[in-house]
Amino acid sequence: MIINSDENKFVELISKIPNVAVQGYDKNRRVIYWNQASEHIYGFLKEEALGKKLEDLIIPSTLKEIVVQDIENWYKNGQAIAPGILPLQHKNGSTIHVYSSHIMLGEDTDSPEMFCVDVDLTEQKKQENILKKQEKILFEQSKMVSMGEMIGNIAHQWRQPLSLISTSATGMIMEKEYDILTDDQLIKNCNNINNNAQYLSQTIDDFKNFIKGERVKKLFYLKDNINSFLHLVDGKLKNNNIKIILDLDDNIRINGYENELLQCLMNIVNNSRDALLETINDYRLIFISTSIKDDKIIISIKDNAQGIPENILPNIFEPYFTTKKQSQGTGLGLHMTHSLIVEGMKGSIHAKNVSYQYDSNDQVGAEFTIALPYN
């Protein structure tokens, strides 16, 4: 009597437990059990579901053949269906995401019964989609900030080449008017104009590639990627007396998303630049090195801007976290860098404070280390 009472309580519990759908199916995949949560999650009343086949109730058309084969394989060969997240179907046709586990009772008899225990994950999936949309908005905001900065860089970088082009052209006109233009001077001025025009053209190409934002996976040289973004920020770095010291492995190639990596490196260097502008140093330094270590591509970027305060170091990759004035920073750059490297490139990024020597002088700064898969 006690056993029967306990069994009845257990059956009642299973039938009424919320948000956990339990269904039972016979050998022909017809419903023999359908609890209240199954009614709520899938929209079919118990009376509607009983006797109906699994694949005719909650299995999307794209999965029907696979589900039937898996169940038949379990019956015939004893190969259980692994638990996992499945996109199943509501009565109204909408998709219901569940974590589904499966149990076979009477497996060695002529009348085996399969029970499915499904936990509704639909709300979690909705939240994940919202977060993904928010991440996309954050990325676009970060991109717009970077684009504005790049336009400022280009304006600064173009002043000198445009001035040289103008000087060469007007100089030739004057020399021609006074009949003192020699062939050597003509060739020299034309070469000068061409070289500066090529420089301007390269800047346009680099900027165009940056704003294009194409997420195309391809094989590229890491050194070229670094030189490309340095070309874009070169003006502001030189204007603020910041020296870039490179130690690059020429042969490292990455099979990944070139534009996203360029964005990440630019965010880190811009962060170092801003920190350097707030310090008083005899010289301002940013070191960039690349290497292969333990089957990982390692990119290291460090400066001599006195480091990041230890109390905020754990928070620097959080969205909207910034120590800059509101007009100077959005707090998006390092957050998006972290997201792109960890989620988009399956890598890692860490920041720490370091002490080192350069030119026989003690230096203190922050070091960002990126590790990417070597493939």
C-alpha positions as MATLAB code, in Angstrom:
seq = 'MIINSDENKFVELISKIPNVAVQGYDKNRRVIYWNQASEHIYGFLKEEALGKKLEDLIIPSTLKEIVVQDIENWYKNGQAIAPGILPLQHKNGSTIHVYSSHIMLGEDTDSPEMFCVDVDLTEQKKQENILKKQEKILFEQSKMVSMGEMIGNIAHQWRQPLSLISTSATGMIMEKEYDILTDDQLIKNCNNINNNAQYLSQTIDDFKNFIKGERVKKLFYLKDNINSFLHLVDGKLKNNNIKIILDLDDNIRINGYENELLQCLMNIVNNSRDALLETINDYRLIFISTSIKDDKIIISIKDNAQGIPENILPNIFEPYFTTKKQSQGTGLGLHMTHSLIVEGMKGSIHAKNVSYQYDSNDQVGAEFTIALPYN';
ca = [
       0.000    0.000    0.000;
       2.802    2.379    0.846;
       4.550    1.627   -2.455;
       1.369    2.158   -4.422;
       0.716    5.438   -2.597;
       4.221    6.667   -3.358;
       3.870    5.654   -6.988;
       0.602    7.558   -7.279;
       2.210   10.651   -5.745;
       5.104   10.401   -8.181;
       2.804   10.047  -11.175;
       0.754   13.013   -9.937;
       3.943   15.048   -9.500;
       5.123   14.294  -13.025;
       1.723   15.110  -14.455;
       1.589   18.538  -12.821;
       5.211   19.695  -12.700;
       5.403   23.057  -14.551;
       7.761   23.831  -17.468;
       8.987   20.223  -17.714;
       7.117   18.385  -20.437;
       6.977   14.584  -20.103;
       5.624   12.448  -22.924;
       5.462    8.694  -23.424;
       5.454    6.878  -26.771;
       4.863    3.265  -27.739;
       6.892    1.271  -30.254;
       5.019    2.923  -33.126;
       5.840    6.392  -31.716;
       2.202    6.983  -30.694;
       1.554    9.082  -27.601;
       0.633    7.074  -24.489;
       1.392    9.773  -21.914;
       1.139   13.591  -22.053;
       1.449   15.692  -18.894;
       0.100   19.199  -18.211;
       3.411   20.873  -19.020;
       3.333   19.202  -22.445;
      -0.073   20.799  -23.003;
       1.292   24.193  -21.988;
       4.575   24.009  -23.912;
       3.338   22.415  -27.142;
      -0.285   23.630  -27.213;
      -1.892   20.207  -27.689;
      -4.366   19.032  -25.047;
      -3.898   15.545  -23.672;
      -7.004   14.373  -25.532;
      -5.611   15.754  -28.797;
      -2.192   14.167  -28.360;
      -3.023   10.650  -27.162;
      -2.738    8.129  -29.979;
      -1.046   10.590  -32.358;
       2.454    9.953  -33.696;
       5.359   11.971  -32.339;
       6.416   13.201  -35.771;
       2.889   14.419  -36.526;
       2.702   16.537  -33.371;
       5.829   18.405  -32.360;
       8.593   17.498  -34.837;
       9.356   20.102  -37.555;
       9.260   18.757  -41.114;
      13.040   19.200  -41.486;
      13.695   16.834  -38.561;
      11.004   14.173  -39.072;
      13.098   11.690  -41.031;
      16.064   11.990  -38.650;
      13.906   11.570  -35.522;
      12.140    8.474  -36.869;
      15.488    6.910  -37.857;
      17.016    7.636  -34.444;
      14.093    6.051  -32.596;
      14.095    2.991  -34.867;
      17.837    2.655  -34.356;
      17.312    2.716  -30.588;
      14.691   -0.033  -30.791;
      16.713   -2.239  -33.126;
      20.312   -1.628  -32.073;
      20.042   -0.297  -28.530;
      21.749    3.004  -29.438;
      20.200    5.594  -27.132;
      19.370    9.099  -28.326;
      21.713   11.603  -26.721;
      20.179   14.488  -24.766;
      20.460   17.947  -26.263;
      18.777   21.174  -27.319;
      16.113   20.685  -29.989;
      13.936   23.112  -31.968;
      10.478   21.497  -31.714;
       7.118   22.751  -32.947;
       4.121   24.285  -31.158;
       0.567   23.582  -32.283;
       0.422   27.059  -33.818;
       3.549   26.371  -35.888;
       5.991   28.441  -33.817;
       9.368   27.031  -32.756;
       9.840   25.829  -29.183;
      13.435   25.315  -28.009;
      13.783   22.561  -25.392;
      16.497   20.559  -23.709;
      15.301   17.020  -24.309;
      16.328   13.797  -22.531;
      15.070   10.333  -23.452;
      14.442    7.145  -21.490;
      13.499    3.707  -22.839;
      11.455    1.401  -20.598;
      10.966   -2.286  -21.405;
      13.757   -2.097  -23.938;
      14.163   -5.884  -23.992;
      10.435   -6.603  -24.349;
       8.097   -6.651  -27.324;
       6.443   -3.452  -26.091;
       9.137   -0.897  -25.334;
       8.093    2.607  -24.316;
      10.099    5.767  -24.858;
       9.662    8.726  -22.536;
      10.870   12.236  -23.331;
      11.597   14.825  -20.658;
      11.717   18.320  -22.180;
      12.721   21.528  -20.397;
      11.411   24.659  -22.095;
      14.265   26.981  -23.161;
      12.228   29.305  -25.361;
      12.529   32.330  -23.073;
      16.267   31.771  -22.673;
      16.617   31.641  -26.463;
      14.677   34.891  -26.771;
      17.013   36.522  -24.267;
      20.030   35.185  -26.165;
      18.690   36.703  -29.383;
      18.113   40.035  -27.628;
      21.674   39.969  -26.299;
      23.011   39.192  -29.765;
      21.119   42.150  -31.204;
      22.455   44.365  -28.416;
      25.988   43.148  -29.122;
      25.508   44.003  -32.788;
      24.324   47.504  -31.862;
      27.331   47.918  -29.538;
      29.654   46.848  -32.329;
      28.113   49.321  -34.759;
      28.397   52.098  -32.175;
      32.042   51.234  -31.605;
      32.588   51.152  -35.355;
      31.086   54.608  -35.794;
      33.338   56.002  -33.064;
      36.360   54.447  -34.770;
      35.259   55.758  -38.162;
      35.045   59.282  -36.787;
      38.525   58.913  -35.369;
      39.834   57.509  -38.661;
      38.443   60.480  -40.583;
      40.362   62.738  -38.207;
      43.498   60.636  -38.756;
      43.153   60.793  -42.527;
      42.591   64.544  -42.481;
      45.789   64.898  -40.467;
      47.773   62.485  -42.649;
      46.680   64.106  -45.899;
      47.817   67.617  -45.026;
      51.503   67.049  -45.683;
      51.169   64.982  -48.925;
      48.633   67.431  -50.325;
      50.941   70.311  -49.423;
      53.862   68.597  -51.157;
      51.772   67.901  -54.253;
      50.608   71.512  -54.375;
      54.141   72.840  -53.832;
      55.580   70.619  -56.574;
      52.865   71.570  -59.068;
      52.973   75.317  -58.445;
      56.790   75.209  -58.358;
      56.913   73.676  -61.818;
      54.514   76.327  -63.143;
      56.696   79.128  -61.787;
      59.908   77.536  -63.063;
      58.295   77.084  -66.484;
      57.224   80.723  -66.566;
      60.794   81.853  -65.821;
      62.162   79.232  -68.232;
      64.300   77.600  -65.529;
      62.504   74.241  -65.394;
      65.073   71.548  -66.127;
      64.314   67.985  -67.168;
      65.795   66.694  -63.907;
      63.604   69.010  -61.830;
      60.542   68.057  -63.896;
      61.156   64.342  -63.296;
      61.868   64.946  -59.598;
      58.655   66.943  -59.085;
      56.544   64.440  -61.064;
      57.950   61.551  -59.009;
      57.218   63.518  -55.856;
      53.616   64.092  -56.951;
      53.187   60.428  -57.914;
      54.652   59.088  -54.652;
      52.392   61.279  -52.548;
      49.381   60.426  -54.701;
      50.129   56.727  -54.160;
      50.302   57.360  -50.415;
      46.904   59.048  -50.483;
      45.491   56.186  -52.557;
      46.783   53.600  -50.069;
      45.159   55.522  -47.233;
      41.839   55.442  -49.085;
      42.153   51.673  -49.624;
      42.956   51.042  -45.961;
      40.033   53.154  -44.814;
      37.680   51.540  -47.337;
      38.644   48.070  -46.118;
      38.114   49.190  -42.539;
      34.603   50.578  -43.030;
      33.515   47.772  -45.374;
      33.146   45.450  -42.408;
      32.883   42.275  -44.467;
      32.969   39.173  -42.263;
      34.823   36.980  -44.715;
      37.108   34.269  -43.403;
      40.334   34.166  -45.338;
      44.056   33.523  -45.044;
      46.163   36.633  -44.430;
      49.574   37.636  -43.077;
      49.410   39.036  -39.560;
      52.236   41.465  -40.305;
      50.252   43.016  -43.176;
      47.202   43.370  -40.911;
      49.240   45.204  -38.264;
      50.923   47.494  -40.791;
      47.530   48.301  -42.299;
      46.013   49.553  -39.054;
      49.230   51.381  -38.111;
      49.014   53.210  -41.419;
      45.558   54.428  -40.431;
      46.606   55.717  -36.995;
      50.101   56.857  -37.972;
      49.201   60.541  -38.091;
      47.863   60.830  -34.561;
      50.663   58.721  -33.130;
      53.393   60.861  -34.688;
      51.555   64.063  -33.863;
      51.617   63.063  -30.188;
      55.248   61.906  -30.236;
      54.338   58.253  -29.737;
      56.917   55.793  -31.013;
      55.847   52.356  -32.250;
      58.389   49.572  -31.716;
      57.674   46.432  -33.727;
      58.925   42.875  -33.264;
      56.902   40.950  -35.838;
      57.204   37.433  -37.182;
      56.952   37.938  -40.947;
      55.671   34.406  -41.598;
      52.630   34.172  -39.334;
      49.439   33.671  -41.307;
      45.924   33.581  -39.873;
      42.859   31.903  -41.305;
      40.239   34.240  -39.910;
      38.465   37.576  -40.082;
      41.017   40.202  -41.090;
      38.827   43.267  -40.649;
      37.697   42.269  -37.156;
      41.265   41.716  -36.004;
      42.251   45.110  -37.434;
      39.412   46.687  -35.419;
      40.583   44.950  -32.226;
      44.227   45.965  -32.599;
      43.224   49.526  -33.384;
      41.035   49.690  -30.252;
      43.915   48.536  -28.044;
      46.472   50.908  -29.585;
      44.030   53.823  -29.344;
      43.496   52.942  -25.677;
      47.271   52.999  -25.104;
      47.572   56.275  -26.989;
      44.927   57.938  -24.816;
      46.640   56.660  -21.662;
      50.022   57.941  -22.856;
      48.609   61.416  -23.464;
      47.708   61.608  -19.770;
      51.230   60.780  -18.579;
      54.432   62.774  -18.364;
      57.214   60.723  -19.982;
      60.462   61.624  -21.661;
      59.179   59.519  -24.527;
      55.946   57.678  -25.248;
      56.216   54.067  -26.354;
      53.949   51.344  -27.727;
      55.458   47.916  -28.365;
      53.786   45.374  -30.676;
      55.159   41.843  -30.995;
      53.944   38.618  -32.577;
      55.033   35.021  -32.068;
      53.939   31.391  -32.041;
      53.794   29.712  -28.628;
      52.205   26.382  -27.652;
      50.349   26.209  -30.977;
      48.857   29.662  -30.398;
      49.395   32.926  -32.235;
      50.415   35.478  -29.610;
      50.006   39.211  -30.160;
      51.370   41.449  -27.429;
      50.744   45.191  -27.173;
      52.260   47.137  -24.282;
      52.974   50.764  -23.483;
      54.760   52.858  -20.878;
      51.683   54.779  -19.668;
      52.182   53.768  -15.999;
      49.679   50.902  -16.090;
      45.994   50.466  -15.242;
      44.869   51.001  -11.619;
      44.555   47.554  -10.027;
      41.065   48.265   -8.693;
      39.653   48.783  -12.214;
      41.776   46.248  -14.114;
      39.161   43.439  -13.765;
      36.449   45.693  -15.253;
      38.077   47.070  -18.383;
      36.310   44.667  -20.777;
      32.829   45.425  -19.429;
      30.448   47.370  -21.719;
      30.346   51.137  -21.214;
      33.132   50.992  -18.626;
      35.477   53.925  -19.127;
      37.700   56.169  -17.035;
      37.694   58.881  -19.689;
      35.514   61.949  -19.766;
      32.106   61.368  -21.370;
      33.085   63.382  -24.426;
      36.254   61.330  -24.911;
      35.179   57.720  -24.443;
      32.184   55.421  -24.832;
      33.488   52.385  -22.981;
      32.749   50.207  -26.011;
      36.168   49.686  -27.600;
      37.706   47.147  -25.220;
      34.375   45.405  -24.647;
      33.881   44.835  -28.359;
      37.522   43.794  -28.700;
      36.957   41.129  -26.042;
      33.746   39.929  -27.696;
      35.252   39.751  -31.190;
      38.341   37.857  -30.047;
      36.682   35.440  -27.615;
      33.414   34.746  -29.451;
      34.232   35.632  -33.048;
      37.811   34.307  -33.253;
      37.710   31.594  -30.526;
      40.726   33.187  -28.884;
      41.504   34.925  -25.599;
      42.636   38.343  -24.428;
      44.143   39.356  -21.101;
      45.477   42.602  -19.663;
      48.029   43.110  -16.910;
      50.482   45.691  -15.650;
      54.149   45.119  -16.435;
      57.521   46.553  -15.486;
      60.416   46.380  -17.932;
      63.494   48.205  -19.171;
      63.922   50.119  -22.395;
      66.993   52.080  -23.367;
      68.422   51.378  -19.864;
      65.419   53.055  -18.225;
      62.727   51.487  -16.055;
      59.286   51.489  -17.669;
      55.800   50.706  -16.326;
      52.740   50.135  -18.446;
      49.836   47.921  -19.417;
      50.219   44.865  -21.620;
      47.415   43.284  -23.643;
      48.015   39.732  -24.785;
      45.869   38.142  -27.499;
      46.051   34.384  -28.147;
      44.472   33.047  -31.350;
      44.188   29.501  -32.724;
      47.081   28.611  -35.017;
      45.524   26.874  -38.010;
];
